[in-house]
Amino acid sequence: MLETGKISALQMGLTIYPVLMSTAMLAGPNVMAKEAMNDLWISPIWASLIGFACVIIAHQLHEKYPQKTIIEQIEGILGKLFGKVVGFFYLFFFLQLSAFIVREYADFIAIFLKDTPLSVISGVLVLVSAMAVTGGVEVVVRSAQFFFPLFVIPLLIMIGLIFPDLEPQNIFPILGNGLLPSLKGAMTPQGWFSEVFLISFFLPFLADEKKGKRSGMVTVGFVMISMCIVNLVTYFLMGDATGRILFPVMDTARYISVADFFENLESGVMAIWVIGAYVKVSVFYYVTVLGTAQWLKLTTYRPIVLPIGLLIVVFSFWGLPNFAVVGDLHLFTIPVVLFLFCCFFPAILLVISAWKKNNTAYKGVRSG
């Protein structure tokens, strides 16, 4: 095996949580409020159904092809030639998505560091992530585990400080326009929940494999609850204006003022985003590197870490001329592509695998 490290199911969950939650925390309330308005807190519930489905699909494929990631499973299901072709598209998808995440991060940080070139911001993030990826799966998940409290605690403190100013009546009337607005609001976050399928690259390295499915389910559940809470808090505070503010959580932090001491805590939100972006980039970077090494049948993936990192930086500018284009892709194209590669296509692979098994069993009975 290319990877000999071992991790626990808990570590996997603590790693996947910020992967799903980082972007959703920052821009989620704005995205969902545009369609769902006061029902934006219901949208994550609908979107999480895709997440639960992805966990089930990833686990079923893992049971049929243990000790293999999705890149290796594809070859086992579709055959060597066709499997190589489909695997290449998966690797290109992971590479492009890694670059898109880096560009999102760079554009956000550039709001505060206006004189710093985007290439420098992107390069620093990729370089730091490369150090974790070079260390292997254990380093990636342990760094995520270390940063997890720093990702969650500041958010909880912010909610606690803003709590006296919340106006719960803002969410009424619930479902005043029926279910359709909340369903529309779930279109973009369902893509974020689809990313939980990345557990396919962690399940083979679990020391407690039997807990893998449970860990994935619990993670999706906690992400859903977290999204609902963040959406409710921002809407309680900002009401109908939530859908018109690009980063509602950032504005919520700016609103905080306690005893003229705790004020303008947007730096805390930025810190949360930086940590979440690092974990997310590290995971997608690792997945791309490991998958490429498996696709090429290499004996080690470490020599290709830096070359792929360079490609990620280059791709973060390819076809992404400005923040407006990044925003449009984030809202419409990326969620669709995530659903296709992380839910729809794996489901088809699972069906093909089951059909091949039944067909083989049937032939065995006929020949017997």
RAPE-V117032 format. One record per residue. RES is the residue in three letters. SS is DSSP state (@ for helix, = for strand, . for the rest). PSI is psi in radians with two decimals (999 if undefined). Layout:
# RAPE-V117032
res=RES ss=SS psi=PSI
res=RES ss=SS psi=PSI
This chain:
# RAPE-V117032
res=MET ss=. psi=2.52
res=LEU ss=. psi=-0.58
res=GLU ss=. psi=2.17
res=THR ss=. psi=-0.05
res=GLY ss=. psi=2.77
res=LYS ss=. psi=2.44
res=ILE ss== psi=2.91
res=SER ss=. psi=2.85
res=ALA ss=@ psi=-0.61
res=LEU ss=@ psi=-0.77
res=GLN ss=@ psi=-0.68
res=MET ss=@ psi=-0.77
res=GLY ss=@ psi=-0.74
res=LEU ss=@ psi=-0.42
res=THR ss=@ psi=-0.75
res=ILE ss=@ psi=-0.53
res=TYR ss=@ psi=-0.95
res=PRO ss=@ psi=-0.43
res=VAL ss=@ psi=-0.77
res=LEU ss=@ psi=-0.56
res=MET ss=@ psi=-0.39
res=SER ss=@ psi=-0.94
res=THR ss=@ psi=-0.67
res=ALA ss=@ psi=-0.63
res=MET ss=@ psi=-0.67
res=LEU ss=@ psi=-0.87
res=ALA ss=@ psi=-0.15
res=GLY ss=@ psi=-0.87
res=PRO ss=@ psi=-0.70
res=ASN ss=@ psi=-0.82
res=VAL ss=@ psi=-0.80
res=MET ss=@ psi=-0.57
res=ALA ss=@ psi=-0.49
res=LYS ss=@ psi=-0.63
res=GLU ss=@ psi=-0.73
res=ALA ss=@ psi=-0.31
res=MET ss=@ psi=-2.16
res=ASN ss=@ psi=-0.15
res=ASP ss=@ psi=0.30
res=LEU ss=@ psi=-0.41
res=TRP ss=@ psi=-0.28
res=ILE ss=@ psi=-0.50
res=SER ss=@ psi=-0.75
res=PRO ss=@ psi=-0.48
res=ILE ss=@ psi=-0.81
res=TRP ss=@ psi=-0.78
res=ALA ss=@ psi=-0.58
res=SER ss=@ psi=-0.36
res=LEU ss=@ psi=-0.64
res=ILE ss=@ psi=-0.70
res=GLY ss=@ psi=-0.81
res=PHE ss=@ psi=-0.70
res=ALA ss=@ psi=-0.71
res=CYS ss=@ psi=-0.68
res=VAL ss=@ psi=-0.79
res=ILE ss=@ psi=-0.78
res=ILE ss=@ psi=-0.82
res=ALA ss=@ psi=-0.71
res=HIS ss=@ psi=-0.68
res=GLN ss=@ psi=-0.74
res=LEU ss=@ psi=-0.65
res=HIS ss=@ psi=-0.66
res=GLU ss=@ psi=-0.62
res=LYS ss=@ psi=-0.58
res=TYR ss=. psi=1.26
res=PRO ss=. psi=2.69
res=GLN ss=. psi=0.30
res=LYS ss=. psi=2.50
res=THR ss=. psi=3.09
res=ILE ss=@ psi=-0.59
res=ILE ss=@ psi=-0.73
res=GLU ss=@ psi=-0.61
res=GLN ss=@ psi=-0.65
res=ILE ss=@ psi=-0.78
res=GLU ss=@ psi=-0.65
res=GLY ss=@ psi=-0.53
res=ILE ss=@ psi=-0.78
res=LEU ss=@ psi=-0.11
res=GLY ss=. psi=2.89
res=LYS ss=@ psi=-0.87
res=LEU ss=@ psi=-1.00
res=PHE ss=@ psi=-0.58
res=GLY ss=@ psi=-0.65
res=LYS ss=@ psi=-0.71
res=VAL ss=@ psi=-0.88
res=VAL ss=@ psi=-0.69
res=GLY ss=@ psi=-0.66
res=PHE ss=@ psi=-0.74
res=PHE ss=@ psi=-0.63
res=TYR ss=@ psi=-0.77
res=LEU ss=@ psi=-0.70
res=PHE ss=@ psi=-0.66
res=PHE ss=@ psi=-0.82
res=PHE ss=@ psi=-0.69
res=LEU ss=@ psi=-0.84
res=GLN ss=@ psi=-0.67
res=LEU ss=@ psi=-0.66
res=SER ss=@ psi=-0.77
res=ALA ss=@ psi=-0.67
res=PHE ss=@ psi=-0.71
res=ILE ss=@ psi=-0.74
res=VAL ss=@ psi=-0.72
res=ARG ss=@ psi=-0.70
res=GLU ss=@ psi=-0.80
res=TYR ss=@ psi=-0.83
res=ALA ss=@ psi=-0.73
res=ASP ss=@ psi=-0.67
res=PHE ss=@ psi=-0.79
res=ILE ss=@ psi=-0.56
res=ALA ss=@ psi=-0.35
res=ILE ss=. psi=-0.59
res=PHE ss=. psi=-0.57
res=LEU ss=. psi=1.25
res=LYS ss=. psi=-0.48
res=ASP ss=. psi=0.00
res=THR ss=. psi=2.19
res=PRO ss=. psi=2.53
res=LEU ss=@ psi=-0.61
res=SER ss=@ psi=-0.61
res=VAL ss=@ psi=-0.79
res=ILE ss=@ psi=-0.82
res=SER ss=@ psi=-0.76
res=GLY ss=@ psi=-0.71
res=VAL ss=@ psi=-0.77
res=LEU ss=@ psi=-0.79
res=VAL ss=@ psi=-0.67
res=LEU ss=@ psi=-0.77
res=VAL ss=@ psi=-0.73
res=SER ss=@ psi=-0.61
res=ALA ss=@ psi=-0.59
res=MET ss=@ psi=-0.71
res=ALA ss=@ psi=-0.75
res=VAL ss=@ psi=-0.69
res=THR ss=@ psi=-0.59
res=GLY ss=@ psi=-0.28
res=GLY ss=. psi=-3.05
res=VAL ss=@ psi=-0.62
res=GLU ss=@ psi=-0.70
res=VAL ss=@ psi=-0.71
res=VAL ss=@ psi=-0.85
res=VAL ss=@ psi=-0.56
res=ARG ss=@ psi=-0.62
res=SER ss=@ psi=-0.68
res=ALA ss=@ psi=-0.70
res=GLN ss=@ psi=-0.70
res=PHE ss=@ psi=-0.71
res=PHE ss=@ psi=-0.19
res=PHE ss=@ psi=-0.85
res=PRO ss=@ psi=-0.63
res=LEU ss=@ psi=-0.34
res=PHE ss=@ psi=-0.64
res=VAL ss=@ psi=-0.79
res=ILE ss=@ psi=-0.80
res=PRO ss=@ psi=-0.61
res=LEU ss=@ psi=-0.74
res=LEU ss=@ psi=-0.68
res=ILE ss=@ psi=-0.75
res=MET ss=@ psi=-0.77
res=ILE ss=@ psi=-0.71
res=GLY ss=@ psi=-0.71
res=LEU ss=@ psi=-0.54
res=ILE ss=@ psi=-0.16
res=PHE ss=@ psi=-0.75
res=PRO ss=@ psi=-0.35
res=ASP ss=@ psi=0.03
res=LEU ss=. psi=2.59
res=GLU ss=. psi=1.56
res=PRO ss=@ psi=-0.42
res=GLN ss=@ psi=-0.19
res=ASN ss=@ psi=-0.42
res=ILE ss=@ psi=-0.08
res=PHE ss=. psi=2.56
res=PRO ss=. psi=2.39
res=ILE ss=. psi=2.30
res=LEU ss=. psi=0.64
res=GLY ss=. psi=-0.48
res=ASN ss=. psi=0.35
res=GLY ss=. psi=-2.96
res=LEU ss=. psi=-0.42
res=LEU ss=@ psi=-0.81
res=PRO ss=@ psi=-0.74
res=SER ss=@ psi=-0.56
res=LEU ss=@ psi=-0.71
res=LYS ss=@ psi=-0.68
res=GLY ss=@ psi=-0.31
res=ALA ss=@ psi=-0.10
res=MET ss=@ psi=-0.80
res=THR ss=@ psi=-0.85
res=PRO ss=@ psi=-0.36
res=GLN ss=@ psi=-0.51
res=GLY ss=@ psi=-0.71
res=TRP ss=@ psi=-0.72
res=PHE ss=@ psi=-0.50
res=SER ss=@ psi=-0.44
res=GLU ss=@ psi=-0.24
res=VAL ss=@ psi=-0.28
res=PHE ss=@ psi=-0.28
res=LEU ss=@ psi=-0.21
res=ILE ss=@ psi=-0.27
res=SER ss=@ psi=-0.51
res=PHE ss=@ psi=-0.08
res=PHE ss=. psi=-0.51
res=LEU ss=@ psi=-0.68
res=PRO ss=@ psi=-0.27
res=PHE ss=@ psi=0.24
res=LEU ss== psi=2.34
res=ALA ss=. psi=-0.46
res=ASP ss=. psi=1.30
res=GLU ss=@ psi=-0.57
res=LYS ss=@ psi=-0.36
res=LYS ss=@ psi=0.03
res=GLY ss=@ psi=-0.84
res=LYS ss=@ psi=-0.76
res=ARG ss=@ psi=-0.75
res=SER ss=@ psi=-0.74
res=GLY ss=@ psi=-0.75
res=MET ss=@ psi=-0.78
res=VAL ss=@ psi=-0.69
res=THR ss=@ psi=-0.82
res=VAL ss=@ psi=-0.73
res=GLY ss=@ psi=-0.77
res=PHE ss=@ psi=-0.65
res=VAL ss=@ psi=-0.75
res=MET ss=@ psi=-0.84
res=ILE ss=@ psi=-0.74
res=SER ss=@ psi=-0.76
res=MET ss=@ psi=-0.75
res=CYS ss=@ psi=-0.76
res=ILE ss=@ psi=-0.82
res=VAL ss=@ psi=-0.74
res=ASN ss=@ psi=-0.76
res=LEU ss=@ psi=-0.79
res=VAL ss=@ psi=-0.81
res=THR ss=@ psi=-0.67
res=TYR ss=@ psi=-0.60
res=PHE ss=@ psi=-0.60
res=LEU ss=@ psi=-0.73
res=MET ss=@ psi=-0.27
res=GLY ss=@ psi=-2.42
res=ASP ss=@ psi=-0.31
res=ALA ss=@ psi=-0.22
res=THR ss=@ psi=-0.73
res=GLY ss=@ psi=-0.20
res=ARG ss=@ psi=-0.06
res=ILE ss=. psi=2.19
res=LEU ss=. psi=-0.81
res=PHE ss=. psi=1.43
res=PRO ss=@ psi=-0.63
res=VAL ss=@ psi=-0.63
res=MET ss=@ psi=-0.77
res=ASP ss=@ psi=-0.56
res=THR ss=@ psi=-0.73
res=ALA ss=@ psi=-0.64
res=ARG ss=@ psi=-0.43
res=TYR ss=@ psi=-0.39
res=ILE ss=. psi=2.29
res=SER ss== psi=1.92
res=VAL ss== psi=1.99
res=ALA ss=. psi=0.55
res=ASP ss=. psi=0.40
res=PHE ss=. psi=-0.94
res=PHE ss== psi=1.78
res=GLU ss== psi=2.65
res=ASN ss=. psi=1.10
res=LEU ss=. psi=0.44
res=GLU ss=@ psi=-0.40
res=SER ss=@ psi=-0.56
res=GLY ss=@ psi=-0.70
res=VAL ss=@ psi=-0.71
res=MET ss=@ psi=-0.68
res=ALA ss=@ psi=-0.73
res=ILE ss=@ psi=-0.78
res=TRP ss=@ psi=-0.71
res=VAL ss=@ psi=-0.78
res=ILE ss=@ psi=-0.82
res=GLY ss=@ psi=-0.71
res=ALA ss=@ psi=-0.71
res=TYR ss=@ psi=-0.83
res=VAL ss=@ psi=-0.77
res=LYS ss=@ psi=-0.81
res=VAL ss=@ psi=-0.73
res=SER ss=@ psi=-0.73
res=VAL ss=@ psi=-0.85
res=PHE ss=@ psi=-0.64
res=TYR ss=@ psi=-0.82
res=TYR ss=@ psi=-0.77
res=VAL ss=@ psi=-0.76
res=THR ss=@ psi=-0.77
res=VAL ss=@ psi=-0.86
res=LEU ss=@ psi=-0.78
res=GLY ss=@ psi=-0.69
res=THR ss=@ psi=-0.76
res=ALA ss=@ psi=-0.69
res=GLN ss=@ psi=-0.67
res=TRP ss=@ psi=-0.65
res=LEU ss=@ psi=-0.07
res=LYS ss=. psi=0.73
res=LEU ss=. psi=2.79
res=THR ss=. psi=-0.33
res=THR ss=. psi=2.60
res=TYR ss=. psi=-0.13
res=ARG ss=@ psi=-0.65
res=PRO ss=@ psi=-0.36
res=ILE ss=@ psi=0.06
res=VAL ss=@ psi=-0.93
res=LEU ss=@ psi=-0.74
res=PRO ss=@ psi=-0.73
res=ILE ss=@ psi=-0.61
res=GLY ss=@ psi=-0.71
res=LEU ss=@ psi=-0.72
res=LEU ss=@ psi=-0.69
res=ILE ss=@ psi=-0.77
res=VAL ss=@ psi=-0.77
res=VAL ss=@ psi=-0.78
res=PHE ss=@ psi=-0.38
res=SER ss=. psi=-0.22
res=PHE ss=. psi=-0.29
res=TRP ss=. psi=2.02
res=GLY ss=. psi=0.18
res=LEU ss=. psi=1.32
res=PRO ss=. psi=-0.52
res=ASN ss=. psi=3.06
res=PHE ss=@ psi=-0.57
res=ALA ss=@ psi=-0.75
res=VAL ss=@ psi=-0.73
res=VAL ss=@ psi=-0.75
res=GLY ss=@ psi=-0.74
res=ASP ss=@ psi=-0.76
res=LEU ss=@ psi=-0.67
res=HIS ss=@ psi=-0.64
res=LEU ss=@ psi=-0.63
res=PHE ss=@ psi=-1.00
res=THR ss=@ psi=-0.87
res=ILE ss=@ psi=-0.78
res=PRO ss=@ psi=-0.65
res=VAL ss=@ psi=-0.79
res=VAL ss=@ psi=-0.72
res=LEU ss=@ psi=-0.77
res=PHE ss=@ psi=-0.73
res=LEU ss=@ psi=-0.83
res=PHE ss=@ psi=-0.44
res=CYS ss=@ psi=-0.15
res=CYS ss=@ psi=-0.99
res=PHE ss=@ psi=-0.98
res=PHE ss=@ psi=-0.76
res=PRO ss=@ psi=-0.60
res=ALA ss=@ psi=-0.69
res=ILE ss=@ psi=-0.73
res=LEU ss=@ psi=-0.68
res=LEU ss=@ psi=-0.71
res=VAL ss=@ psi=-0.78
res=ILE ss=@ psi=-0.73
res=SER ss=@ psi=-0.76
res=ALA ss=@ psi=-0.69
res=TRP ss=@ psi=-0.75
res=LYS ss=@ psi=-0.71
res=LYS ss=@ psi=-0.78
res=ASN ss=@ psi=-0.66
res=ASN ss=@ psi=-0.69
res=THR ss=@ psi=-0.72
res=ALA ss=@ psi=-0.68
res=TYR ss=@ psi=-0.75
res=LYS ss=@ psi=-0.63
res=GLY ss=@ psi=-0.69
res=VAL ss=@ psi=-0.74
res=ARG ss=@ psi=-0.76
res=SER ss=@ psi=-0.49
res=GLY ss=. psi=999
